[in-house]
Amino acid sequence: IEIDGGPDNGARGISASRSRREAAFARLADAHLGRAYRLAAVLLGSDVEGQDAVQDAAVTAWQSFHSLRDADRFDAWFDRILVNGCRDEILRNLYLLFGCYA
């Protein structure tokens, strides 16, 4: 395995790469979370549901972080994940209320 530093690094190279990826994600997400909470709360009509939606979006974003091509587009990429999650939650609530999708 050759990750950051050559084949002789083994587990240390993988660990260092993972640490850098985690730090990059944390830095990008932390800078965006306040705005994300406000957006989700507005879309869902509740601070609590907004917080849940942001947490779910953060997990999804972390799992898909490898697919982010440009760190400068993190905000738009994260917002799309968040808005899609909020939309799914709204549709789920409509289904529970009315028994069908609108």
QUIHU-V39225 format. One record per helix or strand of 3 or more residues. SS is the DSSP state (2 for helix, 1 for strand). FROM is the first residue (numbers start at 1). TO is the last residue. If there is no record, write none. Layout:
ss->SS from->FROM to->TO
ss->SS from->FROM to->TO
This chain:
ss->2 from->7 to->9
ss->2 from->11 to->44
ss->2 from->47 to->63
ss->2 from->65 to->67
ss->2 from->71 to->98
